[in-house]
């Protein structure tokens, strides 16, 4: 029963790998956004 719930929720190994890739991609998007924000504030406010 636990294995069935796990497979339904994550789709097995392929689903887990897809989830991990999505999380990594989202993290890089966040990093780029933070760097862009820091650069914009630095240019606009002169910090």
mmCIF entry with sequence, helices, sheets and N, C-alpha, C, O atoms, coordinates in Angstrom:
data_MODEL
# 
_entry.id   MODEL 
# 
_entity.id                         1 
_entity.type                       polymer 
_entity.pdbx_number_of_molecules   1 
# 
_entity_poly.entity_id                      1 
_entity_poly.type                           'polypeptide(L)' 
_entity_poly.nstd_linkage                   no 
_entity_poly.nstd_monomer                   no 
_entity_poly.pdbx_seq_one_letter_code       
;(UNK)(UNK)(UNK)(UNK)(UNK)(UNK)(UNK)(UNK)(UNK)(UNK)(UNK)(UNK)(UNK)(UNK)(UNK)(UNK)
(UNK)(UNK)(UNK)(UNK)(UNK)(UNK)(UNK)(UNK)(UNK)(UNK)(UNK)(UNK)(UNK)(UNK)(UNK)(UNK)
(UNK)(UNK)(UNK)(UNK)(UNK)(UNK)(UNK)(UNK)(UNK)(UNK)(UNK)(UNK)(UNK)(UNK)(UNK)
;
_entity_poly.pdbx_seq_one_letter_code_can   XXXXXXXXXXXXXXXXXXXXXXXXXXXXXXXXXXXXXXXXXXXXXXX 
_entity_poly.pdbx_strand_id                 A 
# 
loop_
_entity_poly_seq.entity_id 
_entity_poly_seq.num 
_entity_poly_seq.mon_id 
_entity_poly_seq.hetero 
1 1  UNK n 
1 2  UNK n 
1 3  UNK n 
1 4  UNK n 
1 5  UNK n 
1 6  UNK n 
1 7  UNK n 
1 8  UNK n 
1 9  UNK n 
1 10 UNK n 
1 11 UNK n 
1 12 UNK n 
1 13 UNK n 
1 14 UNK n 
1 15 UNK n 
1 16 UNK n 
1 17 UNK n 
1 18 UNK n 
1 19 UNK n 
1 20 UNK n 
1 21 UNK n 
1 22 UNK n 
1 23 UNK n 
1 24 UNK n 
1 25 UNK n 
1 26 UNK n 
1 27 UNK n 
1 28 UNK n 
1 29 UNK n 
1 30 UNK n 
1 31 UNK n 
1 32 UNK n 
1 33 UNK n 
1 34 UNK n 
1 35 UNK n 
1 36 UNK n 
1 37 UNK n 
1 38 UNK n 
1 39 UNK n 
1 40 UNK n 
1 41 UNK n 
1 42 UNK n 
1 43 UNK n 
1 44 UNK n 
1 45 UNK n 
1 46 UNK n 
1 47 UNK n 
# 
_struct_asym.id          A 
_struct_asym.entity_id   1 
# 
loop_
_struct_conf.conf_type_id 
_struct_conf.id 
_struct_conf.pdbx_PDB_helix_id 
_struct_conf.beg_label_comp_id 
_struct_conf.beg_label_asym_id 
_struct_conf.beg_label_seq_id 
_struct_conf.pdbx_beg_PDB_ins_code 
_struct_conf.end_label_comp_id 
_struct_conf.end_label_asym_id 
_struct_conf.end_label_seq_id 
_struct_conf.pdbx_end_PDB_ins_code 
_struct_conf.beg_auth_comp_id 
_struct_conf.beg_auth_asym_id 
_struct_conf.beg_auth_seq_id 
_struct_conf.end_auth_comp_id 
_struct_conf.end_auth_asym_id 
_struct_conf.end_auth_seq_id 
_struct_conf.pdbx_PDB_helix_class 
_struct_conf.details 
_struct_conf.pdbx_PDB_helix_length 
HELX_P HELX_P1 AA1 UNK A 2  ? UNK A 10 ? UNK A 2  UNK A 10 1 ? 9  
HELX_P HELX_P2 AA2 UNK A 12 ? UNK A 45 ? UNK A 12 UNK A 45 1 ? 34 
# 
_struct_conf_type.id          HELX_P 
_struct_conf_type.criteria    ? 
_struct_conf_type.reference   ? 
# 
loop_
_atom_site.group_PDB 
_atom_site.id 
_atom_site.type_symbol 
_atom_site.label_atom_id 
_atom_site.label_alt_id 
_atom_site.label_comp_id 
_atom_site.label_asym_id 
_atom_site.label_entity_id 
_atom_site.label_seq_id 
_atom_site.pdbx_PDB_ins_code 
_atom_site.Cartn_x 
_atom_site.Cartn_y 
_atom_site.Cartn_z 
_atom_site.occupancy 
_atom_site.B_iso_or_equiv 
_atom_site.pdbx_formal_charge 
_atom_site.auth_seq_id 
_atom_site.auth_comp_id 
_atom_site.auth_asym_id 
_atom_site.auth_atom_id 
_atom_site.pdbx_PDB_model_num 
ATOM 1   N N  . UNK A 1 1  ? 0.815  -1.188 0.000   1.00 0.00 ? 1  UNK A N  1 
ATOM 2   C CA . UNK A 1 1  ? 0.000  0.000  0.000   1.00 0.00 ? 1  UNK A CA 1 
ATOM 3   C C  . UNK A 1 1  ? 0.862  1.256  0.000   1.00 0.00 ? 1  UNK A C  1 
ATOM 4   O O  . UNK A 1 1  ? 0.546  2.221  -0.697  1.00 0.00 ? 1  UNK A O  1 
ATOM 5   N N  . UNK A 1 2  ? 1.930  1.257  0.761   1.00 0.00 ? 2  UNK A N  1 
ATOM 6   C CA . UNK A 1 2  ? 2.805  2.427  0.795   1.00 0.00 ? 2  UNK A CA 1 
ATOM 7   C C  . UNK A 1 2  ? 3.461  2.625  -0.567  1.00 0.00 ? 2  UNK A C  1 
ATOM 8   O O  . UNK A 1 2  ? 3.552  3.752  -1.054  1.00 0.00 ? 2  UNK A O  1 
ATOM 9   N N  . UNK A 1 3  ? 3.920  1.533  -1.188  1.00 0.00 ? 3  UNK A N  1 
ATOM 10  C CA . UNK A 1 3  ? 4.548  1.641  -2.499  1.00 0.00 ? 3  UNK A CA 1 
ATOM 11  C C  . UNK A 1 3  ? 3.565  2.172  -3.528  1.00 0.00 ? 3  UNK A C  1 
ATOM 12  O O  . UNK A 1 3  ? 3.945  2.962  -4.393  1.00 0.00 ? 3  UNK A O  1 
ATOM 13  N N  . UNK A 1 4  ? 2.319  1.756  -3.450  1.00 0.00 ? 4  UNK A N  1 
ATOM 14  C CA . UNK A 1 4  ? 1.305  2.238  -4.390  1.00 0.00 ? 4  UNK A CA 1 
ATOM 15  C C  . UNK A 1 4  ? 1.083  3.735  -4.224  1.00 0.00 ? 4  UNK A C  1 
ATOM 16  O O  . UNK A 1 4  ? 0.969  4.463  -5.210  1.00 0.00 ? 4  UNK A O  1 
ATOM 17  N N  . UNK A 1 5  ? 1.021  4.193  -2.980  1.00 0.00 ? 5  UNK A N  1 
ATOM 18  C CA . UNK A 1 5  ? 0.832  5.623  -2.738  1.00 0.00 ? 5  UNK A CA 1 
ATOM 19  C C  . UNK A 1 5  ? 2.036  6.406  -3.240  1.00 0.00 ? 5  UNK A C  1 
ATOM 20  O O  . UNK A 1 5  ? 1.878  7.482  -3.817  1.00 0.00 ? 5  UNK A O  1 
ATOM 21  N N  . UNK A 1 6  ? 3.242  5.877  -3.025  1.00 0.00 ? 6  UNK A N  1 
ATOM 22  C CA . UNK A 1 6  ? 4.451  6.564  -3.457  1.00 0.00 ? 6  UNK A CA 1 
ATOM 23  C C  . UNK A 1 6  ? 4.476  6.677  -4.979  1.00 0.00 ? 6  UNK A C  1 
ATOM 24  O O  . UNK A 1 6  ? 4.771  7.747  -5.513  1.00 0.00 ? 6  UNK A O  1 
ATOM 25  N N  . UNK A 1 7  ? 4.174  5.597  -5.677  1.00 0.00 ? 7  UNK A N  1 
ATOM 26  C CA . UNK A 1 7  ? 4.195  5.617  -7.132  1.00 0.00 ? 7  UNK A CA 1 
ATOM 27  C C  . UNK A 1 7  ? 3.132  6.547  -7.689  1.00 0.00 ? 7  UNK A C  1 
ATOM 28  O O  . UNK A 1 7  ? 3.372  7.231  -8.683  1.00 0.00 ? 7  UNK A O  1 
ATOM 29  N N  . UNK A 1 8  ? 1.970  6.584  -7.070  1.00 0.00 ? 8  UNK A N  1 
ATOM 30  C CA . UNK A 1 8  ? 0.901  7.456  -7.549  1.00 0.00 ? 8  UNK A CA 1 
ATOM 31  C C  . UNK A 1 8  ? 1.266  8.916  -7.346  1.00 0.00 ? 8  UNK A C  1 
ATOM 32  O O  . UNK A 1 8  ? 0.945  9.757  -8.186  1.00 0.00 ? 8  UNK A O  1 
ATOM 33  N N  . UNK A 1 9  ? 1.930  9.225  -6.249  1.00 0.00 ? 9  UNK A N  1 
ATOM 34  C CA . UNK A 1 9  ? 2.264  10.615 -5.941  1.00 0.00 ? 9  UNK A CA 1 
ATOM 35  C C  . UNK A 1 9  ? 3.435  11.107 -6.779  1.00 0.00 ? 9  UNK A C  1 
ATOM 36  O O  . UNK A 1 9  ? 3.396  12.227 -7.287  1.00 0.00 ? 9  UNK A O  1 
ATOM 37  N N  . UNK A 1 10 ? 4.483  10.287 -6.934  1.00 0.00 ? 10 UNK A N  1 
ATOM 38  C CA . UNK A 1 10 ? 5.689  10.759 -7.590  1.00 0.00 ? 10 UNK A CA 1 
ATOM 39  C C  . UNK A 1 10 ? 5.946  10.164 -8.952  1.00 0.00 ? 10 UNK A C  1 
ATOM 40  O O  . UNK A 1 10 ? 6.771  10.693 -9.697  1.00 0.00 ? 10 UNK A O  1 
ATOM 41  N N  . UNK A 1 11 ? 5.284  9.101  -9.304  1.00 0.00 ? 11 UNK A N  1 
ATOM 42  C CA . UNK A 1 11 ? 5.508  8.479  -10.592 1.00 0.00 ? 11 UNK A CA 1 
ATOM 43  C C  . UNK A 1 11 ? 6.752  7.616  -10.634 1.00 0.00 ? 11 UNK A C  1 
ATOM 44  O O  . UNK A 1 11 ? 7.256  7.338  -11.722 1.00 0.00 ? 11 UNK A O  1 
ATOM 45  N N  . UNK A 1 12 ? 7.264  7.184  -9.506  1.00 0.00 ? 12 UNK A N  1 
ATOM 46  C CA . UNK A 1 12 ? 8.433  6.320  -9.477  1.00 0.00 ? 12 UNK A CA 1 
ATOM 47  C C  . UNK A 1 12 ? 9.718  7.104  -9.655  1.00 0.00 ? 12 UNK A C  1 
ATOM 48  O O  . UNK A 1 12 ? 9.776  8.300  -9.369  1.00 0.00 ? 12 UNK A O  1 
ATOM 49  N N  . UNK A 1 13 ? 10.754 6.415  -10.133 1.00 0.00 ? 13 UNK A N  1 
ATOM 50  C CA . UNK A 1 13 ? 12.075 7.029  -10.276 1.00 0.00 ? 13 UNK A CA 1 
ATOM 51  C C  . UNK A 1 13 ? 12.054 8.141  -11.316 1.00 0.00 ? 13 UNK A C  1 
ATOM 52  O O  . UNK A 1 13 ? 12.654 9.196  -11.109 1.00 0.00 ? 13 UNK A O  1 
ATOM 53  N N  . UNK A 1 14 ? 11.366 7.914  -12.434 1.00 0.00 ? 14 UNK A N  1 
ATOM 54  C CA . UNK A 1 14 ? 11.311 8.933  -13.486 1.00 0.00 ? 14 UNK A CA 1 
ATOM 55  C C  . UNK A 1 14 ? 10.630 10.199 -12.979 1.00 0.00 ? 14 UNK A C  1 
ATOM 56  O O  . UNK A 1 14 ? 11.065 11.308 -13.290 1.00 0.00 ? 14 UNK A O  1 
ATOM 57  N N  . UNK A 1 15 ? 9.572  10.036 -12.205 1.00 0.00 ? 15 UNK A N  1 
ATOM 58  C CA . UNK A 1 15 ? 8.874  11.197 -11.649 1.00 0.00 ? 15 UNK A CA 1 
ATOM 59  C C  . UNK A 1 15 ? 9.731  11.933 -10.642 1.00 0.00 ? 15 UNK A C  1 
ATOM 60  O O  . UNK A 1 15 ? 9.715  13.163 -10.587 1.00 0.00 ? 15 UNK A O  1 
ATOM 61  N N  . UNK A 1 16 ? 10.484 11.184 -9.839  1.00 0.00 ? 16 UNK A N  1 
ATOM 62  C CA . UNK A 1 16 ? 11.379 11.799 -8.867  1.00 0.00 ? 16 UNK A CA 1 
ATOM 63  C C  . UNK A 1 16 ? 12.486 12.585 -9.541  1.00 0.00 ? 16 UNK A C  1 
ATOM 64  O O  . UNK A 1 16 ? 12.857 13.670 -9.093  1.00 0.00 ? 16 UNK A O  1 
ATOM 65  N N  . UNK A 1 17 ? 13.009 12.028 -10.621 1.00 0.00 ? 17 UNK A N  1 
ATOM 66  C CA . UNK A 1 17 ? 14.070 12.718 -11.364 1.00 0.00 ? 17 UNK A CA 1 
ATOM 67  C C  . UNK A 1 17 ? 13.532 13.994 -12.006 1.00 0.00 ? 17 UNK A C  1 
ATOM 68  O O  . UNK A 1 17 ? 14.205 15.024 -12.027 1.00 0.00 ? 17 UNK A O  1 
ATOM 69  N N  . UNK A 1 18 ? 12.306 13.908 -12.530 1.00 0.00 ? 18 UNK A N  1 
ATOM 70  C CA . UNK A 1 18 ? 11.673 15.077 -13.137 1.00 0.00 ? 18 UNK A CA 1 
ATOM 71  C C  . UNK A 1 18 ? 11.456 16.172 -12.088 1.00 0.00 ? 18 UNK A C  1 
ATOM 72  O O  . UNK A 1 18 ? 11.689 17.352 -12.349 1.00 0.00 ? 18 UNK A O  1 
ATOM 73  N N  . UNK A 1 19 ? 11.005 15.759 -10.893 1.00 0.00 ? 19 UNK A N  1 
ATOM 74  C CA . UNK A 1 19 ? 10.810 16.702 -9.794  1.00 0.00 ? 19 UNK A CA 1 
ATOM 75  C C  . UNK A 1 19 ? 12.124 17.369 -9.413  1.00 0.00 ? 19 UNK A C  1 
ATOM 76  O O  . UNK A 1 19 ? 12.169 18.581 -9.201  1.00 0.00 ? 19 UNK A O  1 
ATOM 77  N N  . UNK A 1 20 ? 13.191 16.584 -9.324  1.00 0.00 ? 20 UNK A N  1 
ATOM 78  C CA . UNK A 1 20 ? 14.495 17.125 -8.960  1.00 0.00 ? 20 UNK A CA 1 
ATOM 79  C C  . UNK A 1 20 ? 14.972 18.121 -10.005 1.00 0.00 ? 20 UNK A C  1 
ATOM 80  O O  . UNK A 1 20 ? 15.488 19.183 -9.655  1.00 0.00 ? 20 UNK A O  1 
ATOM 81  N N  . UNK A 1 21 ? 14.806 17.795 -11.283 1.00 0.00 ? 21 UNK A N  1 
ATOM 82  C CA . UNK A 1 21 ? 15.204 18.711 -12.349 1.00 0.00 ? 21 UNK A CA 1 
ATOM 83  C C  . UNK A 1 21 ? 14.416 20.011 -12.273 1.00 0.00 ? 21 UNK A C  1 
ATOM 84  O O  . UNK A 1 21 ? 14.971 21.090 -12.481 1.00 0.00 ? 21 UNK A O  1 
ATOM 85  N N  . UNK A 1 22 ? 13.128 19.909 -11.978 1.00 0.00 ? 22 UNK A N  1 
ATOM 86  C CA . UNK A 1 22 ? 12.298 21.105 -11.848 1.00 0.00 ? 22 UNK A CA 1 
ATOM 87  C C  . UNK A 1 22 ? 12.763 21.963 -10.677 1.00 0.00 ? 22 UNK A C  1 
ATOM 88  O O  . UNK A 1 22 ? 12.844 23.185 -10.797 1.00 0.00 ? 22 UNK A O  1 
ATOM 89  N N  . UNK A 1 23 ? 13.067 21.336 -9.553  1.00 0.00 ? 23 UNK A N  1 
ATOM 90  C CA . UNK A 1 23 ? 13.539 22.087 -8.391  1.00 0.00 ? 23 UNK A CA 1 
ATOM 91  C C  . UNK A 1 23 ? 14.875 22.770 -8.663  1.00 0.00 ? 23 UNK A C  1 
ATOM 92  O O  . UNK A 1 23 ? 15.089 23.907 -8.244  1.00 0.00 ? 23 UNK A O  1 
ATOM 93  N N  . UNK A 1 24 ? 15.768 22.085 -9.359  1.00 0.00 ? 24 UNK A N  1 
ATOM 94  C CA . UNK A 1 24 ? 17.061 22.681 -9.711  1.00 0.00 ? 24 UNK A CA 1 
ATOM 95  C C  . UNK A 1 24 ? 16.859 23.866 -10.640 1.00 0.00 ? 24 UNK A C  1 
ATOM 96  O O  . UNK A 1 24 ? 17.488 24.909 -10.468 1.00 0.00 ? 24 UNK A O  1 
ATOM 97  N N  . UNK A 1 25 ? 15.979 23.707 -11.626 1.00 0.00 ? 25 UNK A N  1 
ATOM 98  C CA . UNK A 1 25 ? 15.695 24.798 -12.559 1.00 0.00 ? 25 UNK A CA 1 
ATOM 99  C C  . UNK A 1 25 ? 15.090 25.994 -11.829 1.00 0.00 ? 25 UNK A C  1 
ATOM 100 O O  . UNK A 1 25 ? 15.484 27.133 -12.081 1.00 0.00 ? 25 UNK A O  1 
ATOM 101 N N  . UNK A 1 26 ? 14.153 25.754 -10.941 1.00 0.00 ? 26 UNK A N  1 
ATOM 102 C CA . UNK A 1 26 ? 13.542 26.843 -10.183 1.00 0.00 ? 26 UNK A CA 1 
ATOM 103 C C  . UNK A 1 26 ? 14.569 27.547 -9.307  1.00 0.00 ? 26 UNK A C  1 
ATOM 104 O O  . UNK A 1 26 ? 14.519 28.767 -9.148  1.00 0.00 ? 26 UNK A O  1 
ATOM 105 N N  . UNK A 1 27 ? 15.494 26.787 -8.740  1.00 0.00 ? 27 UNK A N  1 
ATOM 106 C CA . UNK A 1 27 ? 16.528 27.399 -7.892  1.00 0.00 ? 27 UNK A CA 1 
ATOM 107 C C  . UNK A 1 27 ? 17.427 28.301 -8.712  1.00 0.00 ? 27 UNK A C  1 
ATOM 108 O O  . UNK A 1 27 ? 17.783 29.389 -8.259  1.00 0.00 ? 27 UNK A O  1 
ATOM 109 N N  . UNK A 1 28 ? 17.805 27.869 -9.921  1.00 0.00 ? 28 UNK A N  1 
ATOM 110 C CA . UNK A 1 28 ? 18.647 28.714 -10.766 1.00 0.00 ? 28 UNK A CA 1 
ATOM 111 C C  . UNK A 1 28 ? 17.906 29.972 -11.210 1.00 0.00 ? 28 UNK A C  1 
ATOM 112 O O  . UNK A 1 28 ? 18.501 31.046 -11.305 1.00 0.00 ? 28 UNK A O  1 
ATOM 113 N N  . UNK A 1 29 ? 16.617 29.840 -11.479 1.00 0.00 ? 29 UNK A N  1 
ATOM 114 C CA . UNK A 1 29 ? 15.816 31.018 -11.820 1.00 0.00 ? 29 UNK A CA 1 
ATOM 115 C C  . UNK A 1 29 ? 15.815 31.993 -10.647 1.00 0.00 ? 29 UNK A C  1 
ATOM 116 O O  . UNK A 1 29 ? 15.919 33.204 -10.844 1.00 0.00 ? 29 UNK A O  1 
ATOM 117 N N  . UNK A 1 30 ? 15.699 31.472 -9.433  1.00 0.00 ? 30 UNK A N  1 
ATOM 118 C CA . UNK A 1 30 ? 15.722 32.319 -8.238  1.00 0.00 ? 30 UNK A CA 1 
ATOM 119 C C  . UNK A 1 30 ? 17.076 33.005 -8.083  1.00 0.00 ? 30 UNK A C  1 
ATOM 120 O O  . UNK A 1 30 ? 17.132 34.187 -7.744  1.00 0.00 ? 30 UNK A O  1 
ATOM 121 N N  . UNK A 1 31 ? 18.156 32.287 -8.324  1.00 0.00 ? 31 UNK A N  1 
ATOM 122 C CA . UNK A 1 31 ? 19.503 32.862 -8.213  1.00 0.00 ? 31 UNK A CA 1 
ATOM 123 C C  . UNK A 1 31 ? 19.680 33.987 -9.226  1.00 0.00 ? 31 UNK A C  1 
ATOM 124 O O  . UNK A 1 31 ? 20.186 35.056 -8.888  1.00 0.00 ? 31 UNK A O  1 
ATOM 125 N N  . UNK A 1 32 ? 19.266 33.749 -10.463 1.00 0.00 ? 32 UNK A N  1 
ATOM 126 C CA . UNK A 1 32 ? 19.376 34.781 -11.499 1.00 0.00 ? 32 UNK A CA 1 
ATOM 127 C C  . UNK A 1 32 ? 18.526 35.995 -11.132 1.00 0.00 ? 32 UNK A C  1 
ATOM 128 O O  . UNK A 1 32 ? 18.953 37.132 -11.331 1.00 0.00 ? 32 UNK A O  1 
ATOM 129 N N  . UNK A 1 33 ? 17.345 35.766 -10.604 1.00 0.00 ? 33 UNK A N  1 
ATOM 130 C CA . UNK A 1 33 ? 16.488 36.868 -10.179 1.00 0.00 ? 33 UNK A CA 1 
ATOM 131 C C  . UNK A 1 33 ? 17.108 37.679 -9.061  1.00 0.00 ? 33 UNK A C  1 
ATOM 132 O O  . UNK A 1 33 ? 17.012 38.906 -9.059  1.00 0.00 ? 33 UNK A O  1 
ATOM 133 N N  . UNK A 1 34 ? 17.738 37.015 -8.116  1.00 0.00 ? 34 UNK A N  1 
ATOM 134 C CA . UNK A 1 34 ? 18.388 37.715 -7.011  1.00 0.00 ? 34 UNK A CA 1 
ATOM 135 C C  . UNK A 1 34 ? 19.573 38.539 -7.502  1.00 0.00 ? 34 UNK A C  1 
ATOM 136 O O  . UNK A 1 34 ? 19.756 39.679 -7.074  1.00 0.00 ? 34 UNK A O  1 
ATOM 137 N N  . UNK A 1 35 ? 20.371 37.973 -8.391  1.00 0.00 ? 35 UNK A N  1 
ATOM 138 C CA . UNK A 1 35 ? 21.514 38.703 -8.943  1.00 0.00 ? 35 UNK A CA 1 
ATOM 139 C C  . UNK A 1 35 ? 21.034 39.906 -9.743  1.00 0.00 ? 35 UNK A C  1 
ATOM 140 O O  . UNK A 1 35 ? 21.617 40.986 -9.651  1.00 0.00 ? 35 UNK A O  1 
ATOM 141 N N  . UNK A 1 36 ? 19.973 39.724 -10.528 1.00 0.00 ? 36 UNK A N  1 
ATOM 142 C CA . UNK A 1 36 ? 19.406 40.829 -11.301 1.00 0.00 ? 36 UNK A CA 1 
ATOM 143 C C  . UNK A 1 36 ? 18.906 41.931 -10.379 1.00 0.00 ? 36 UNK A C  1 
ATOM 144 O O  . UNK A 1 36 ? 19.122 43.112 -10.650 1.00 0.00 ? 36 UNK A O  1 
ATOM 145 N N  . UNK A 1 37 ? 18.245 41.558 -9.303  1.00 0.00 ? 37 UNK A N  1 
ATOM 146 C CA . UNK A 1 37 ? 17.736 42.540 -8.346  1.00 0.00 ? 37 UNK A CA 1 
ATOM 147 C C  . UNK A 1 37 ? 18.879 43.308 -7.698  1.00 0.00 ? 37 UNK A C  1 
ATOM 148 O O  . UNK A 1 37 ? 18.807 44.531 -7.571  1.00 0.00 ? 37 UNK A O  1 
ATOM 149 N N  . UNK A 1 38 ? 19.918 42.616 -7.292  1.00 0.00 ? 38 UNK A N  1 
ATOM 150 C CA . UNK A 1 38 ? 21.071 43.276 -6.676  1.00 0.00 ? 38 UNK A CA 1 
ATOM 151 C C  . UNK A 1 38 ? 21.725 44.235 -7.661  1.00 0.00 ? 38 UNK A C  1 
ATOM 152 O O  . UNK A 1 38 ? 22.086 45.352 -7.290  1.00 0.00 ? 38 UNK A O  1 
ATOM 153 N N  . UNK A 1 39 ? 21.881 43.813 -8.912  1.00 0.00 ? 39 UNK A N  1 
ATOM 154 C CA . UNK A 1 39 ? 22.489 44.675 -9.927  1.00 0.00 ? 39 UNK A CA 1 
ATOM 155 C C  . UNK A 1 39 ? 21.627 45.903 -10.190 1.00 0.00 ? 39 UNK A C  1 
ATOM 156 O O  . UNK A 1 39 ? 22.151 47.010 -10.310 1.00 0.00 ? 39 UNK A O  1 
ATOM 157 N N  . UNK A 1 40 ? 20.317 45.724 -10.282 1.00 0.00 ? 40 UNK A N  1 
ATOM 158 C CA . UNK A 1 40 ? 19.414 46.848 -10.541 1.00 0.00 ? 40 UNK A CA 1 
ATOM 159 C C  . UNK A 1 40 ? 19.451 47.849 -9.393  1.00 0.00 ? 40 UNK A C  1 
ATOM 160 O O  . UNK A 1 40 ? 19.516 49.055 -9.628  1.00 0.00 ? 40 UNK A O  1 
ATOM 161 N N  . UNK A 1 41 ? 19.410 47.368 -8.169  1.00 0.00 ? 41 UNK A N  1 
ATOM 162 C CA . UNK A 1 41 ? 19.462 48.262 -7.005  1.00 0.00 ? 41 UNK A CA 1 
ATOM 163 C C  . UNK A 1 41 ? 20.800 48.983 -6.962  1.00 0.00 ? 41 UNK A C  1 
ATOM 164 O O  . UNK A 1 41 ? 20.864 50.170 -6.643  1.00 0.00 ? 41 UNK A O  1 
ATOM 165 N N  . UNK A 1 42 ? 21.858 48.266 -7.281  1.00 0.00 ? 42 UNK A N  1 
ATOM 166 C CA . UNK A 1 42 ? 23.186 48.866 -7.288  1.00 0.00 ? 42 UNK A CA 1 
ATOM 167 C C  . UNK A 1 42 ? 23.276 49.990 -8.314  1.00 0.00 ? 42 UNK A C  1 
ATOM 168 O O  . UNK A 1 42 ? 23.849 51.043 -8.033  1.00 0.00 ? 42 UNK A O  1 
ATOM 169 N N  . UNK A 1 43 ? 22.720 49.776 -9.489  1.00 0.00 ? 43 UNK A N  1 
ATOM 170 C CA . UNK A 1 43 ? 22.768 50.800 -10.537 1.00 0.00 ? 43 UNK A CA 1 
ATOM 171 C C  . UNK A 1 43 ? 21.841 51.972 -10.242 1.00 0.00 ? 43 UNK A C  1 
ATOM 172 O O  . UNK A 1 43 ? 22.223 53.126 -10.435 1.00 0.00 ? 43 UNK A O  1 
ATOM 173 N N  . UNK A 1 44 ? 20.637 51.690 -9.780  1.00 0.00 ? 44 UNK A N  1 
ATOM 174 C CA . UNK A 1 44 ? 19.640 52.740 -9.563  1.00 0.00 ? 44 UNK A CA 1 
ATOM 175 C C  . UNK A 1 44 ? 19.980 53.580 -8.339  1.00 0.00 ? 44 UNK A C  1 
ATOM 176 O O  . UNK A 1 44 ? 19.909 54.808 -8.391  1.00 0.00 ? 44 UNK A O  1 
ATOM 177 N N  . UNK A 1 45 ? 20.346 52.932 -7.244  1.00 0.00 ? 45 UNK A N  1 
ATOM 178 C CA . UNK A 1 45 ? 20.573 53.652 -5.994  1.00 0.00 ? 45 UNK A CA 1 
ATOM 179 C C  . UNK A 1 45 ? 22.046 53.947 -5.730  1.00 0.00 ? 45 UNK A C  1 
ATOM 180 O O  . UNK A 1 45 ? 22.372 54.653 -4.776  1.00 0.00 ? 45 UNK A O  1 
ATOM 181 N N  . UNK A 1 46 ? 22.927 53.422 -6.553  1.00 0.00 ? 46 UNK A N  1 
ATOM 182 C CA . UNK A 1 46 ? 24.345 53.711 -6.419  1.00 0.00 ? 46 UNK A CA 1 
ATOM 183 C C  . UNK A 1 46 ? 25.026 53.053 -5.232  1.00 0.00 ? 46 UNK A C  1 
ATOM 184 O O  . UNK A 1 46 ? 26.009 53.590 -4.721  1.00 0.00 ? 46 UNK A O  1 
ATOM 185 N N  . UNK A 1 47 ? 24.542 51.921 -4.782  1.00 0.00 ? 47 UNK A N  1 
ATOM 186 C CA . UNK A 1 47 ? 25.193 51.219 -3.675  1.00 0.00 ? 47 UNK A CA 1 
ATOM 187 C C  . UNK A 1 47 ? 26.352 50.408 -4.166  1.00 0.00 ? 47 UNK A C  1 
ATOM 188 O O  . UNK A 1 47 ? 27.023 49.747 -3.374  1.00 0.00 ? 47 UNK A O  1 
# 
